[in-house]
Amino acid sequence: MIAALITIALLTAAGFPFAMALHPDARAGARTGEAFFVGCAWIPLVMFVLSLIHVRWSLPLIIVCSVIPPLVLLRRPKRAEASKTRFTAIDLVTALLVVLYAIYTTLGPMWEWDFWAIFGVKARAFFDAGGIDWRVLTSPSNLYNNPDYPLALPLLFDLHALVNGAWDDRWIGLLYPAFTIALVLVARPLIEKESESPLIVSAMTLTLAALSFTRTAGTAEAPLVAVSAAALLMLRRGILDDDAPLIRTASILLGVAAFMKNEGIAMVGTAAIAVAIATRNWRRVAALWPAAACAASWLLIVRVFDLKSAYLQTESMGQRLATHLREMPAIIRALIANTPEHPLFWFAALVAILLAFREAKRETLLAAFVAIQLLLYVAAYFVTSHPVIWQINTSWTRLLSHVAIPLAFIAFASAVHEGK
């Protein structure tokens, strides 16, 4: 456990100078959350570069290369906005749920199939090799483990192993509540800008925290959900307030999402389209260039190193599309059957959709993002090389979690402004 806590502190320390430079007037809590998110991309990037130049990993070397250079970015913090945070009993419930979530994610060694087959097996192979083992990513016998997936999460697991001095796939579970805590720290000041009621703010904080939890500890789902939600909420507020540092930080966090999972790469494009729809301002779209650069860099690595998934080396996309179009009724039934039956959440989603029309100017960004991202996910099913019904059964519920927080925030913000 101690090694996991040190790993989280190291990630935050490495990201702190970047957070200071990006968003100097952020509150201390929000800056801490931003620092953790940035560190979760920065240290894996350092580890990746060390592997590219054939330098074996060691903890002292990684600390020197990832923590010391960013210190040149440190600046005296600006006077932050006075905190309006007033805690309520609901916040105690939120804290208790995070503690219970931490217990859940560390009950035993990671048990999720995608951890065994993808994220965990890569991390263990890299740790044993002292760096990224390209044989694991390029060998035809290993194509099942999605070599084209971004490597940030396996490298975070490796960082924990280096701090621990040995491989451990139990206490790395503490990374998951850390992502939730970072989301809460970043989102809380943004929620407070929507409502002056401490009870409403606390209730929305609880909702965001709960929606960031995942049953699939060991996969990239929870990190992707947390960092993308933080980025989107920051981007929304940055555009509403014409706050350039907030938009800049949101763009970096979108880039972090792109390093977590392929869906994060798609989110970068979706966010750019949503910004264009919401603002009709190409300067605002261009401000997302750091996120685009992060996404493009990984796609370039996939191309250069020929990191192809076995599932993409089948019949052409056109042939797959033609095949799945004939299965459309079955696909629609599978999508409906795999939509979670959580009445309160879907009631909130309905409220969000209805109120978004009344608050179109404020909520267009999030509403457009949700709609486009879901359309992309559905479209992907029509060109998948998997058995399509099987893929829907195993992924649709998970994909819906990617847009749960933006949907809930639309409902919250729209309802609050409707009541004013």
LORO-47966 format. One record per residue (C-alpha): residue number from 1; residue in three letters; x, y, z. Coordinates in pm, 1 decimal. Each point is the difference from the previous one (the first is absolute). Example, Ala and Ser with C-alpha at 12.3 -4.5 7.8 and 13.67 -1.06 7.14 Angstrom:
% LORO-47966
NODE   num   residu       east      north         up
NODE     1      ALA     1230.0     -450.0      780.0
NODE     2      SER      137.0      344.0      -66.0
//
This chain:
% LORO-47966
NODE   num   residu       east      north         up
NODE     1      MET        0.0        0.0        0.0
NODE     2      ILE      279.7      241.9       88.7
NODE     3      ALA      153.8      -45.8     -345.9
NODE     4      ALA     -331.8       86.1     -163.8
NODE     5      LEU      -34.8      316.8      207.5
NODE     6      ILE      357.3      100.9      -86.5
NODE     7      THR      -75.3      -62.6     -367.9
NODE     8      ILE     -304.4      228.0       15.3
NODE     9      ALA      205.0      268.7      176.7
NODE    10      LEU      277.4      -32.8     -259.3
NODE    11      LEU     -246.6       38.2     -285.8
NODE    12      THR     -145.7      311.0      162.6
NODE    13      ALA      342.8      150.9       67.0
NODE    14      ALA      111.3      -58.3     -358.3
NODE    15      GLY     -312.7      165.9     -136.6
NODE    16      PHE       -4.1      290.9      244.2
NODE    17      PRO      233.0      235.3     -193.1
NODE    18      PHE     -205.4      -55.1     -315.1
NODE    19      ALA     -323.2       71.4      187.0
NODE    20      MET      150.9      317.6      142.5
NODE    21      ALA      108.4      119.0     -343.3
NODE    22      LEU     -327.2      -93.4     -172.3
NODE    23      HIS     -245.5      130.8      257.8
NODE    24      PRO      179.2      231.9      245.2
NODE    25      ASP     -315.8      140.1      159.9
NODE    26      ALA     -159.2     -336.6       77.8
NODE    27      ARG      -99.0      -84.3      353.7
NODE    28      ALA      243.2     -224.0      185.4
NODE    29      GLY     -233.2     -299.4      -12.8
NODE    30      ALA      -73.6       35.1     -369.5
NODE    31      ARG      370.3       48.3      -74.6
NODE    32      THR       78.1     -321.4      188.3
NODE    33      GLY     -254.1     -192.5     -207.3
NODE    34      GLU      133.1      149.1     -321.5
NODE    35      ALA      356.2      -85.1      105.7
NODE    36      PHE      -91.4     -364.7       59.4
NODE    37      PHE     -167.1      -28.3     -340.0
NODE    38      VAL      294.3      159.8     -180.9
NODE    39      GLY      248.5     -213.4      191.3
NODE    40      CYS     -185.0     -311.2     -115.0
NODE    41      ALA      100.9       86.6     -355.3
NODE    42      TRP      334.2      169.6       60.3
NODE    43      ILE      176.2     -280.5      189.0
NODE    44      PRO     -119.1     -270.4     -244.4
NODE    45      LEU      127.8      225.0     -280.4
NODE    46      VAL      341.7       17.3      167.5
NODE    47      MET        1.5     -379.0       40.6
NODE    48      PHE      -95.8      -40.5     -365.8
NODE    49      VAL      284.7      225.0     -116.1
NODE    50      LEU      250.1     -184.2      219.8
NODE    51      SER     -106.3     -324.4     -167.6
NODE    52      LEU       33.9      154.7     -345.0
NODE    53      ILE      363.2       87.3       69.8
NODE    54      HIS       60.8     -344.1      156.0
NODE    55      VAL       57.4      120.7      355.2
NODE    56      ARG     -108.6     -250.9      262.1
NODE    57      TRP     -250.7      129.7      250.0
NODE    58      SER       98.1       74.4      356.9
NODE    59      LEU     -197.2      200.2      253.2
NODE    60      PRO      273.5      260.5       69.8
NODE    61      LEU       44.9       61.7     -372.2
NODE    62      ILE     -372.6       41.7      -58.5
NODE    63      ILE      -27.7      240.8      292.6
NODE    64      VAL      292.9      207.2     -124.8
NODE    65      CYS     -132.8       12.7     -356.3
NODE    66      SER     -365.3       65.8       85.8
NODE    67      VAL        5.4      215.0      312.2
NODE    68      ILE      307.3      223.2      -32.6
NODE    69      PRO      -31.9      141.9     -360.0
NODE    70      PRO     -356.0      132.8       50.2
NODE    71      LEU      119.5      204.9      297.1
NODE    72      VAL      104.2      271.5     -246.9
NODE    73      LEU     -374.3       55.2      -56.7
NODE    74      LEU      -66.9       83.3      363.3
NODE    75      ARG     -137.0      347.3       52.1
NODE    76      ARG     -128.5      185.7      300.6
NODE    77      PRO     -371.9      -82.7        7.4
NODE    78      LYS     -242.4      279.6      -64.3
NODE    79      ARG     -249.0       88.7      266.3
NODE    80      ALA     -269.6     -259.5      -51.6
NODE    81      GLU     -369.1       72.5       24.8
NODE    82      ALA     -110.2      -24.5      360.2
NODE    83      SER     -141.6     -344.0       69.4
NODE    84      LYS     -375.8       -8.7       44.6
NODE    85      THR       -0.2     -365.4       96.7
NODE    86      ARG     -242.5      -78.7      280.6
NODE    87      PHE      -11.9     -365.6       91.0
NODE    88      THR     -315.4     -187.1       93.5
NODE    89      ALA      -90.3     -344.4      128.5
NODE    90      ILE      -27.6     -112.8     -362.4
NODE    91      ASP      374.1       52.3      -37.5
NODE    92      LEU       53.7     -252.5      278.9
NODE    93      VAL     -200.5     -247.7     -207.8
NODE    94      THR      220.1       76.9     -300.7
NODE    95      ALA      315.0      -55.8      205.8
NODE    96      LEU     -139.0     -326.9      136.7
NODE    97      LEU      -84.3     -123.8     -348.4
NODE    98      VAL      351.3       79.2     -122.4
NODE    99      VAL      144.1     -195.4      292.7
NODE   100      LEU     -229.2     -295.4      -76.5
NODE   101      TYR      100.4       23.5     -366.4
NODE   102      ALA      366.0      -12.7      103.3
NODE   103      ILE      -71.5     -311.3      206.0
NODE   104      TYR     -179.3     -156.0     -296.3
NODE   105      THR      284.9       65.7     -243.5
NODE   106      THR      256.3     -150.3      239.8
NODE   107      LEU     -189.6     -305.2      128.9
NODE   108      GLY      245.3     -222.0     -182.9
NODE   109      PRO      208.6      -19.9     -316.7
NODE   110      MET     -160.0      157.6     -307.2
NODE   111      TRP     -257.1     -242.5     -134.9
NODE   112      GLU     -138.1      171.7     -311.2
NODE   113      TRP       51.8     -190.7     -325.7
NODE   114      ASP      133.6      306.2     -184.7
NODE   115      PHE      260.5       40.1      273.6
NODE   116      TRP      116.2     -358.1      -47.5
NODE   117      ALA       -4.5       15.6     -379.5
NODE   118      ILE       91.1      361.1      -79.5
NODE   119      PHE      101.1      257.9      258.3
NODE   120      GLY      146.1     -221.9      270.6
NODE   121      VAL      183.6     -241.2     -228.5
NODE   122      LYS      167.4      288.6     -182.4
NODE   123      ALA       98.8      165.4      325.7
NODE   124      ARG      143.7     -321.8      144.3
NODE   125      ALA      195.7      -74.9     -317.6
NODE   126      PHE      139.4      355.4       -7.4
NODE   127      PHE       96.9      -11.9      368.0
NODE   128      ASP      180.4     -331.1      -44.0
NODE   129      ALA      184.2      141.7     -303.6
NODE   130      GLY       91.2      327.2      171.8
NODE   131      GLY     -169.8      197.0     -276.8
NODE   132      ILE     -255.2      -31.8     -276.6
NODE   133      ASP       37.5     -344.1     -152.9
NODE   134      TRP      -76.6       58.8     -365.9
NODE   135      ARG      -16.1     -375.7      -56.9
NODE   136      VAL     -317.2       -8.4      209.3
NODE   137      LEU     -154.2      271.1     -217.3
NODE   138      THR      113.4     -122.9     -342.4
NODE   139      SER        6.3     -378.9       25.8
NODE   140      PRO     -281.6     -161.1     -205.0
NODE   141      SER      -74.1     -229.4      294.3
NODE   142      ASN      -78.5      300.2      219.9
NODE   143      LEU     -233.8      190.5     -231.6
NODE   144      TYR     -299.1      -95.3      214.5
NODE   145      ASN      109.8      249.4      267.1
NODE   146      ASN      -66.6      307.0     -213.8
NODE   147      PRO      351.2      133.9      -69.0
NODE   148      ASP     -155.7      320.8     -131.8
NODE   149      TYR     -139.0      101.0      341.1
NODE   150      PRO      178.1      300.4      157.7
NODE   151      LEU      250.5     -103.3      266.1
NODE   152      ALA      -52.1      252.7      279.5
NODE   153      LEU     -184.9     -236.0      232.3
NODE   154      PRO      239.5     -298.2      -28.9
NODE   155      LEU      287.8      240.8       61.1
NODE   156      LEU     -174.3      132.8      311.7
NODE   157      PHE      -21.1     -357.2      125.1
NODE   158      ASP      372.1      -34.6      -71.0
NODE   159      LEU       76.4      318.9      188.8
NODE   160      HIS     -172.4     -146.6      304.6
NODE   161      ALA      201.5     -321.7      -38.8
NODE   162      LEU      322.5      201.8      -12.5
NODE   163      VAL      -95.9      192.6      313.9
NODE   164      ASN      -97.7     -326.5      168.5
NODE   165      GLY      316.6     -178.0     -111.3
NODE   166      ALA     -201.8     -294.7     -129.5
NODE   167      TRP     -305.9      -70.2     -210.8
NODE   168      ASP     -325.6       34.3      193.0
NODE   169      ASP     -345.1      -13.7     -158.6
NODE   170      ARG     -203.7       62.1      311.9
NODE   171      TRP       93.2      340.6      138.9
NODE   172      ILE       17.7      160.2     -343.9
NODE   173      GLY     -376.5        6.6       49.8
NODE   174      LEU       47.6      316.3      207.6
NODE   175      LEU       65.0      186.9     -323.5
NODE   176      TYR     -371.1      -26.3      -77.7
NODE   177      PRO     -138.9      195.7      298.8
NODE   178      ALA      285.7      245.7      -60.2
NODE   179      PHE     -152.2       78.8     -338.6
NODE   180      THR     -338.8       54.2      164.1
NODE   181      ILE      150.2      231.6      261.9
NODE   182      ALA      179.5      198.7     -272.1
NODE   183      LEU     -328.5       36.1     -189.9
NODE   184      VAL     -178.3      124.5      312.7
NODE   185      LEU      277.8      251.1       74.4
NODE   186      VAL      -14.4      139.5     -353.0
NODE   187      ALA     -378.5       -3.9      -32.9
NODE   188      ARG      -97.9      142.7      337.8
NODE   189      PRO       87.6      365.0      -80.5
NODE   190      LEU     -179.2      -36.2     -335.0
NODE   191      ILE     -311.4     -133.0      171.4
NODE   192      GLU        7.2      288.3      248.0
NODE   193      LYS      -17.7      244.5     -291.2
NODE   194      GLU     -339.9     -146.3      -90.6
NODE   195      SER     -170.4       11.7      339.3
NODE   196      GLU       38.4      182.7      330.4
NODE   197      SER     -180.3     -275.5      191.8
NODE   198      PRO      248.5     -215.6      196.3
NODE   199      LEU     -244.0     -292.8       -4.7
NODE   200      ILE      -38.7       10.2     -377.9
NODE   201      VAL      375.7       33.0      -50.7
NODE   202      SER       68.0     -292.2      233.8
NODE   203      ALA     -267.9     -214.5     -165.6
NODE   204      MET      145.2       63.4     -344.6
NODE   205      THR      349.4      -75.7      126.0
NODE   206      LEU     -129.1     -331.6      134.6
NODE   207      THR     -163.0      -75.0     -335.4
NODE   208      LEU      319.0       66.0     -195.9
NODE   209      ALA      206.7     -210.2      238.3
NODE   210      ALA     -242.9     -291.9      -18.4
NODE   211      LEU      -14.3       12.9     -380.4
NODE   212      SER      380.0      -19.3      -15.0
NODE   213      PHE       11.1     -332.0      184.4
NODE   214      THR       49.8     -312.5     -205.8
NODE   215      ARG      -55.3     -369.9       59.0
NODE   216      THR      284.3      -73.5     -242.2
NODE   217      ALA      301.3       89.0      212.5
NODE   218      GLY      315.7      -74.6     -195.4
NODE   219      THR     -121.4      151.9     -325.2
NODE   220      ALA       29.6      353.6     -138.7
NODE   221      GLU     -372.4       74.8       37.5
NODE   222      ALA        6.6      190.8      329.9
NODE   223      PRO      308.7      210.1      -88.1
NODE   224      LEU     -154.8       87.2     -337.5
NODE   225      VAL     -335.9       93.4      154.4
NODE   226      ALA      156.9      214.8      273.6
NODE   227      VAL      249.6      197.1     -208.0
NODE   228      SER     -232.2       50.6     -299.4
NODE   229      ALA     -283.6      120.0      225.5
NODE   230      ALA      232.4      243.5      176.8
NODE   231      ALA      120.4      129.0     -336.7
NODE   232      LEU     -350.3       48.2     -138.4
NODE   233      LEU     -130.0      180.9      308.8
NODE   234      MET      305.2      228.1       -4.4
NODE   235      LEU      -40.3       62.3     -372.0
NODE   236      ARG     -365.8       90.4       44.7
NODE   237      ARG       74.3      247.0      279.2
NODE   238      GLY      302.3      140.2     -181.5
NODE   239      ILE     -210.9       80.3     -304.9
NODE   240      LEU     -283.3      149.4      207.8
NODE   241      ASP      242.5      222.3      193.8
NODE   242      ASP      241.6       62.7     -287.8
NODE   243      ASP      270.9     -141.2      225.9
NODE   244      ALA      303.7      -84.6     -213.9
NODE   245      PRO      199.0     -181.5      274.9
NODE   246      LEU     -300.2     -220.5       75.7
NODE   247      ILE      -42.1      -87.1     -368.1
NODE   248      ARG      372.6      -67.1      -32.6
NODE   249      THR       -3.6     -233.9      300.2
NODE   250      ALA     -311.4     -175.3     -130.0
NODE   251      SER      176.7      -62.2     -329.5
NODE   252      ILE      296.2     -159.0      177.9
NODE   253      LEU     -233.5     -224.1      199.5
NODE   254      LEU     -170.5     -109.5     -322.5
NODE   255      GLY      346.3      -94.4     -119.4
NODE   256      VAL       46.3     -206.7      317.0
NODE   257      ALA     -327.3     -178.4      -83.5
NODE   258      ALA      141.0      -78.8     -344.6
NODE   259      PHE      297.1     -171.0      165.3
NODE   260      MET     -230.3     -217.4      211.7
NODE   261      LYS     -209.9     -179.0     -260.6
NODE   262      ASN      -95.6       10.2     -367.0
NODE   263      GLU     -340.0      142.1       89.2
NODE   264      GLY      189.0      295.3      147.6
NODE   265      ILE      150.6       67.4     -340.3
NODE   266      ALA     -351.2        9.4     -145.9
NODE   267      MET     -104.7      237.6      278.5
NODE   268      VAL      255.7      255.4     -117.3
NODE   269      GLY     -161.9       17.6     -342.9
NODE   270      THR     -348.5       -1.8      150.5
NODE   271      ALA       87.6      285.2      235.3
NODE   272      ALA      136.5      206.0     -290.1
NODE   273      ILE     -322.0      -48.0     -197.6
NODE   274      ALA     -208.9       80.1      308.6
NODE   275      VAL      198.1      321.9       58.4
NODE   276      ALA      -53.5       99.1     -363.1
NODE   277      ILE     -374.3      -59.7       32.5
NODE   278      ALA      -28.0      179.4      333.7
NODE   279      THR      215.5      304.5      -74.4
NODE   280      ARG       37.1       23.3     -379.4
NODE   281      ASN      339.2      140.4       86.4
NODE   282      TRP      298.5     -165.3     -167.8
NODE   283      ARG      237.9      155.6      250.3
NODE   284      ARG     -173.7     -197.6      270.4
NODE   285      VAL       36.1     -316.2     -206.7
NODE   286      ALA      366.2       76.3      -67.7
NODE   287      ALA       57.9       35.9      375.3
NODE   288      LEU      -40.5     -378.0       21.8
NODE   289      TRP      323.0      -55.8     -193.2
NODE   290      PRO      182.8     -153.1      302.3
NODE   291      ALA     -265.5     -273.0       18.3
NODE   292      ALA       20.5      -55.0     -374.3
NODE   293      ALA      379.7      -22.1       22.2
NODE   294      CYS      -21.6     -266.6      271.3
NODE   295      ALA     -249.9     -204.8     -200.6
NODE   296      ALA      198.4       37.7     -322.0
NODE   297      SER      325.8      -98.6      170.1
NODE   298      TRP     -139.7     -334.7      109.3
NODE   299      LEU     -157.2      -65.4     -340.7
NODE   300      LEU      340.3       73.0     -155.0
NODE   301      ILE      167.3     -247.2      237.5
NODE   302      VAL     -257.2     -264.1      -94.0
NODE   303      ARG       76.8       59.7     -366.2
NODE   304      VAL      379.6       10.3       35.1
NODE   305      PHE       22.3     -311.8      216.6
NODE   306      ASP     -280.6     -177.5     -186.9
NODE   307      LEU     -196.8      -67.7      318.4
NODE   308      LYS     -300.6     -164.8     -158.9
NODE   309      SER     -274.4     -177.9      185.0
NODE   310      ALA      -82.6     -349.2     -121.1
NODE   311      TYR     -362.0      108.5      -20.3
NODE   312      LEU       78.8      249.4     -274.4
NODE   313      GLN      178.3     -246.6     -224.6
NODE   314      THR     -311.9     -154.1     -150.3
NODE   315      GLU     -233.8       87.1     -285.3
NODE   316      SER      -24.6      359.8     -120.5
NODE   317      MET     -202.2      262.4      183.3
NODE   318      GLY     -249.5       13.3     -286.2
NODE   319      GLN      -60.0     -372.2       21.0
NODE   320      ARG      -48.1       16.4      376.3
NODE   321      LEU     -243.2      290.5      -36.9
NODE   322      ALA     -206.8     -186.3     -259.0
NODE   323      THR      -12.0     -308.2      222.6
NODE   324      HIS     -106.2      187.5      312.4
NODE   325      LEU     -260.6      213.9     -175.6
NODE   326      ARG     -187.0     -321.1      -71.0
NODE   327      GLU        5.0      -63.4      375.9
NODE   328      MET     -140.7      342.0       93.6
NODE   329      PRO     -319.3     -125.3      175.0
NODE   330      ALA      205.9     -234.9      218.1
NODE   331      ILE      252.1      278.5       69.8
NODE   332      ILE     -275.1      237.9      113.1
NODE   333      ARG     -149.4     -266.1      227.7
NODE   334      ALA      343.0      -68.7      150.4
NODE   335      LEU       61.5      371.8       64.0
NODE   336      ILE     -334.5       32.6      177.3
NODE   337      ALA       52.5     -319.4      200.5
NODE   338      ASN      342.4      115.0      118.4
NODE   339      THR     -104.1      350.5       99.2
NODE   340      PRO       25.4       11.3      381.8
NODE   341      GLU     -326.7        5.8      188.6
NODE   342      HIS       70.6      281.4      242.7
NODE   343      PRO     -326.4      201.8        8.8
NODE   344      LEU      142.8      298.0      188.2
NODE   345      PHE      291.6       37.5     -239.8
NODE   346      TRP     -213.3      -24.5     -311.9
NODE   347      PHE     -254.4      237.9      151.9
NODE   348      ALA      288.3      243.7       45.5
NODE   349      ALA      106.5      -64.9     -360.0
NODE   350      LEU     -352.1       79.0     -122.7
NODE   351      VAL       -5.8      317.7      207.2
NODE   352      ALA      340.1       90.6     -141.1
NODE   353      ILE     -117.8      -42.0     -358.8
NODE   354      LEU     -319.4      201.3       55.8
NODE   355      LEU      161.8      280.2      197.4
NODE   356      ALA      294.3       22.2     -237.5
NODE   357      PHE     -239.7      141.1     -258.2
NODE   358      ARG      -97.8      276.8      242.3
NODE   359      GLU      364.2       62.1       98.0
NODE   360      ALA      130.9      -54.6     -351.8
NODE   361      LYS      266.5      268.3       17.0
NODE   362      ARG      145.4     -131.1      326.1
NODE   363      GLU      -25.3     -372.3      -53.0
NODE   364      THR       54.2      -44.2     -374.0
NODE   365      LEU      360.6     -105.3       51.0
NODE   366      LEU      -71.9     -292.7      233.0
NODE   367      ALA     -318.8     -101.1     -182.2
NODE   368      ALA      178.1       -4.7     -336.5
NODE   369      PHE      289.8     -195.3      148.4
NODE   370      VAL     -230.1     -267.4      144.5
NODE   371      ALA     -201.5      -35.5     -321.6
NODE   372      ILE      302.3      -20.5     -230.9
NODE   373      GLN      195.3     -238.6      224.3
NODE   374      LEU     -294.5     -239.9       25.6
NODE   375      LEU      -49.3       13.4     -376.6
NODE   376      LEU      366.9      -87.2      -48.2
NODE   377      TYR      -30.6     -295.6      235.6
NODE   378      VAL     -308.1     -132.2     -179.0
NODE   379      ALA      166.1       52.9     -338.5
NODE   380      ALA      302.5     -197.9      119.8
NODE   381      TYR     -220.9     -303.3       56.7
NODE   382      PHE      -93.1        0.1     -367.7
NODE   383      VAL      362.7      -35.7     -109.0
NODE   384      THR      132.5     -222.9      275.7
NODE   385      SER      170.7     -322.8      -93.2
NODE   386      HIS     -124.3     -160.7      321.0
NODE   387      PRO     -331.1     -185.1        9.4
NODE   388      VAL     -206.2      315.0       34.6
NODE   389      ILE     -260.4     -123.2      248.8
NODE   390      TRP      273.5     -138.7      224.3
NODE   391      GLN      182.3      332.9       -9.3
NODE   392      ILE     -314.2      193.6       89.5
NODE   393      ASN      -68.8     -239.6      287.2
NODE   394      THR      350.1       48.5      138.1
NODE   395      SER       56.2      371.9      -61.2
NODE   396      TRP     -316.2      212.5      -40.2
NODE   397      THR      -63.6       47.4      372.5
NODE   398      ARG      364.8       95.1       45.8
NODE   399      LEU       -9.5      251.3     -285.7
NODE   400      LEU     -308.5      167.6      145.2
NODE   401      SER      202.0       73.9      313.2
NODE   402      HIS      220.9      229.1     -209.6
NODE   403      VAL     -282.2      251.0      -43.0
NODE   404      ALA     -177.7      -49.2      333.8
NODE   405      ILE      170.7      290.2      177.3
NODE   406      PRO      -54.2      255.1     -281.1
NODE   407      LEU     -366.1     -106.4      -16.3
NODE   408      ALA      -43.4       33.5      374.2
NODE   409      PHE      169.1      340.4       -2.0
NODE   410      ILE     -232.4      126.6     -273.8
NODE   411      ALA     -299.1     -103.1      208.7
NODE   412      PHE      147.2      160.5      311.2
NODE   413      ALA      105.3      329.1     -159.2
NODE   414      SER     -317.4       36.0     -205.2
NODE   415      ALA     -224.7      -69.7      298.2
NODE   416      VAL      191.2      248.1      216.2
NODE   417      HIS      -24.1      279.0     -256.9
NODE   418      GLU     -363.5      -85.6      -72.4
NODE   419      GLY      -75.1       58.5      367.3
NODE   420      LYS      164.9      343.4       10.5
//
